[in-house]
Amino acid sequence: MAKMQLRTIINQAQSMGTKSPLVANVKLAEEIYDSLNRAVFNGMLTRPKITVKDYTKRRIWGECEGASKGSRWGKCYVKVIRVSKNWPNLKKLINVMAHEMVHQHEWEYHGVMTHGNTTFFTWDEKLRSKGIVLRIIY
């Protein structure tokens, strides 16, 4: 299977618009992760397990779970990125995946997960240049 370019995925999201509900699956989430990793993070992240399920009751779009006991990936590593199954549109899924990947980078390279300027929002400009909005998602 050919690797999807991030620009192609973002163009698809823009053509679908904001009123095109989407039901995600693991394959789509992994494809978005891999595209973001290549285009934004220069392939420096190791894809953790990605799960997709209904998080309506928890009222979250996504989350990144790290561990710090050490593993073959290093002292701090990300075990799983979880994303919701139901989305208002593809653009929101891309933005949330990018958000969680920034948390992964923070954890693996700095040992913290924040929403602060030092490690989190340093990615804002690079993501914005790719058409992705990095913000705190509620």
C-alpha positions in Angstrom: 0.0 0.0 0.0 1.3 3.4 -0.9 2.0 5.8 1.9 -0.4 8.7 1.9 1.2 12.2 1.9 0.0 14.6 4.6 -0.9 17.2 1.9 -3.2 14.6 0.2 -5.0 13.9 3.5 -5.4 17.5 4.4 -6.7 18.3 0.9 -9.2 15.5 1.2 -10.3 16.9 4.6 -10.8 20.4 3.1 -12.8 19.1 0.2 -15.1 17.1 2.6 -15.7 20.3 4.6 -16.6 20.7 8.2 -20.1 19.2 8.0 -19.0 15.7 6.9 -19.2 13.3 9.9 -16.7 10.6 9.9 -16.4 7.2 11.6 -12.7 6.4 12.1 -11.0 3.1 12.2 -7.5 2.0 13.3 -6.2 1.9 9.7 -7.2 5.5 9.0 -5.8 6.7 12.3 -2.5 4.9 11.6 -2.3 6.4 8.1 -2.8 9.9 9.6 -0.2 9.2 12.3 2.4 7.9 9.8 1.8 10.9 7.4 2.1 13.4 10.3 5.2 11.6 11.5 6.9 11.9 8.1 5.8 15.4 7.3 6.0 17.1 10.7 8.2 15.1 13.0 10.7 13.9 10.3 10.0 10.2 11.3 11.4 10.6 14.8 8.4 9.1 16.6 7.9 5.4 16.9 4.2 4.6 16.3 2.7 3.3 19.5 -0.4 1.2 19.6 -3.3 3.3 18.3 -6.8 2.5 19.5 -10.1 3.9 18.1 -13.3 3.6 20.2 -16.3 5.5 21.3 -15.2 8.0 24.0 -18.5 9.9 24.1 -19.1 9.1 27.7 -15.5 10.2 28.7 -16.0 13.4 26.6 -12.6 13.3 25.0 -11.4 13.3 21.4 -8.0 11.7 22.1 -5.3 11.0 24.7 -1.7 9.9 24.8 -0.6 7.5 27.5 3.0 7.4 28.4 5.1 5.2 30.7 8.4 5.8 32.3 9.7 2.5 33.6 11.9 2.1 30.5 11.7 -0.1 27.6 13.5 -0.9 24.4 12.4 2.6 23.2 14.0 4.4 26.2 13.1 5.6 29.7 10.0 7.5 28.6 7.9 6.0 25.9 4.3 6.2 24.7 2.3 3.0 25.1 -0.9 4.1 23.3 -2.6 6.9 21.5 -6.4 6.7 21.8 -8.7 8.6 19.5 -12.5 8.7 19.3 -14.4 6.7 16.8 -16.9 9.4 15.8 -15.8 12.7 14.4 -17.6 15.8 13.1 -15.1 15.8 10.2 -11.8 14.5 9.0 -10.0 17.8 9.8 -10.8 17.5 13.5 -9.3 14.0 13.5 -6.1 15.2 11.9 -5.8 18.1 14.4 -6.4 15.8 17.4 -3.9 13.2 16.1 -1.3 16.0 15.7 -2.1 17.2 19.2 -1.5 13.8 20.7 1.7 13.3 18.7 3.0 16.5 20.2 2.3 15.1 23.6 4.2 11.9 22.5 7.2 14.0 21.4 7.1 16.0 24.7 7.1 12.8 26.7 9.7 10.9 24.8 12.1 13.8 24.4 11.5 15.9 27.5 9.8 13.6 30.0 6.7 15.8 30.4 3.3 16.2 28.8 2.0 19.7 29.0 0.0 22.4 27.2 2.8 24.9 27.8 4.9 27.1 25.6 8.2 25.4 26.4 7.6 22.0 24.8 4.0 21.9 23.5 3.4 25.1 21.6 6.9 25.1 20.0 5.2 22.9 17.4 2.4 25.4 16.6 4.1 27.2 13.7 5.3 24.0 12.0 1.9 22.5 12.3 0.1 25.7 11.1 2.4 25.7 8.0 0.9 22.3 7.2 -2.7 23.5 7.7 -3.1 21.9 11.1 -4.3 23.8 14.2 -2.6 23.0 17.4 -4.7 24.0 20.4 -5.9 22.7 23.6 -8.9 20.5 22.7 -11.9 20.2 25.0 
